[in-house]
Amino acid sequence: VPLVESGGGSVQTGGSLTLSCAASGNTSRTNCMGWFRQAPGKGREGVAAVDSDDATFYADSVKGRFTISKDGAKKIAYLQMDNLKPEDTAMYYCAAGYKTAIRALGVSDFWSYMDYRGKGVLVTVSS
């Protein structure tokens, strides 16, 4: 299932961006979606996810600043990012899966258990 992200860009500290991820093709097994990121020189980390019951999960570093949502009918996930900080600079990737047990797996690693991943978009936050 191809996942296409959009909405990346460059902003100053305190700015906002909204990322979108659209699934296409046979999307019958993509009822969970989420975002993970990789900063320069660092490993990948989960950022936010929404499961098949529309429960949402966030990394501690983005709680209160990022909001994930999902249009289940259109198979689109959004990541609203507010009050961005330089440490949010990273490639952001979308992931999608079927009934992924995000609550049990945890936000940091859920993406590695999902079947589908996008190619990523770059988010740069300058101070």
C-alpha positions as CSV (number, residue, x, y, z in Angstrom):
1,V,0.0,0.0,0.0
2,P,1.7,3.2,-1.1
3,L,1.8,6.0,1.5
4,V,2.4,9.5,0.3
5,E,3.3,12.2,2.8
6,S,3.0,15.9,2.2
7,G,3.2,19.2,4.1
8,G,6.9,19.3,5.2
9,G,8.8,22.5,5.1
10,S,10.8,25.1,7.0
11,V,9.5,27.2,9.8
12,Q,10.9,29.2,12.7
13,T,10.7,28.2,16.3
14,G,7.1,28.5,17.5
15,G,5.7,28.0,14.1
16,S,3.2,25.3,12.9
17,L,3.0,22.8,10.1
18,T,0.5,20.1,9.2
19,L,1.6,16.9,7.7
20,S,-0.7,14.6,5.7
21,C,-0.3,11.0,4.8
22,A,-2.6,9.4,2.1
23,A,-2.8,5.7,1.6
24,S,-3.9,4.4,-1.8
25,G,-4.6,1.1,-3.5
26,N,-5.9,-1.8,-1.4
27,T,-6.3,0.0,1.9
28,S,-8.4,-2.6,3.7
29,R,-5.6,-3.4,6.1
30,T,-4.6,0.1,7.1
31,N,-6.8,1.0,10.0
32,C,-3.9,2.2,12.2
33,M,-1.7,5.0,11.1
34,G,1.1,7.0,12.7
35,W,4.2,9.0,12.3
36,F,7.8,8.5,13.2
37,R,10.9,10.6,12.6
38,Q,14.6,10.5,12.3
39,A,16.7,13.5,13.1
40,P,20.2,13.9,11.6
41,G,22.6,11.6,13.2
42,K,20.0,9.9,15.4
43,G,17.8,6.8,15.3
44,R,14.2,6.6,14.5
45,E,11.6,7.4,17.1
46,G,7.8,7.2,17.1
47,V,6.0,10.5,17.3
48,A,2.3,9.8,17.3
49,A,-0.2,7.2,16.3
50,V,-3.9,6.5,16.1
51,D,-5.2,2.9,16.4
52,S,-8.2,1.1,15.0
53,D,-10.4,2.5,17.8
54,D,-9.2,6.0,17.1
55,A,-7.3,6.1,20.3
56,T,-4.3,8.4,20.0
57,F,-0.8,8.1,21.4
58,Y,2.1,10.6,21.6
59,A,5.7,10.6,22.5
60,D,6.4,12.6,25.6
61,S,8.5,15.1,23.7
62,V,5.5,16.2,21.5
63,K,2.6,15.9,23.9
64,G,0.6,19.1,24.0
65,R,2.2,20.4,20.8
66,F,1.3,17.7,18.2
67,T,-2.1,16.4,17.3
68,I,-2.7,13.3,15.2
69,S,-6.0,12.6,13.5
70,K,-7.3,10.1,10.9
71,D,-9.9,10.1,8.3
72,G,-10.8,6.4,8.3
73,A,-13.0,6.6,5.2
74,K,-10.3,8.4,3.1
75,K,-7.4,6.6,4.7
76,I,-5.6,9.9,5.4
77,A,-3.7,10.7,8.6
78,Y,-2.8,14.2,9.7
79,L,-0.2,15.5,12.1
80,Q,-0.8,19.0,13.3
81,M,2.5,20.3,14.7
82,D,2.3,23.5,16.8
83,N,4.9,25.4,18.8
84,L,7.7,23.7,16.8
85,K,11.2,23.6,18.3
86,P,14.6,23.2,16.6
87,E,14.8,19.6,18.1
88,D,11.8,18.7,16.0
89,T,13.9,19.0,12.9
90,A,13.8,15.6,11.2
91,M,12.6,13.5,8.4
92,Y,9.0,12.5,9.2
93,Y,7.6,9.3,8.0
94,C,4.1,7.9,7.9
95,A,3.4,4.3,8.8
96,A,0.2,2.2,8.4
97,G,-0.9,-1.2,9.7
98,Y,-3.8,-3.4,10.6
99,K,-4.9,-3.7,14.2
100,T,-1.4,-2.8,15.4
101,A,-1.4,-3.1,19.2
102,I,0.0,0.4,19.7
103,R,-1.0,0.6,23.3
104,A,1.0,-2.6,24.1
105,L,3.9,-1.8,21.8
106,G,4.4,1.7,22.9
107,V,4.8,4.9,20.9
108,S,8.5,4.7,20.5
109,D,8.4,1.4,18.5
110,F,4.9,1.0,17.0
111,W,6.1,2.0,13.5
112,S,8.4,-1.0,13.3
113,Y,5.5,-3.3,13.5
114,M,3.4,-1.7,10.8
115,D,3.4,-3.1,7.3
116,Y,3.6,0.0,5.3
117,R,5.8,3.1,5.4
118,G,6.1,6.3,3.3
119,K,9.3,7.9,1.9
120,G,9.2,10.8,4.3
121,V,9.1,14.6,4.3
122,L,11.6,17.0,5.8
123,V,10.7,19.3,8.6
124,T,13.2,22.0,9.5
125,V,12.8,24.3,12.5
126,S,15.2,27.2,12.8
127,S,15.9,29.1,15.9
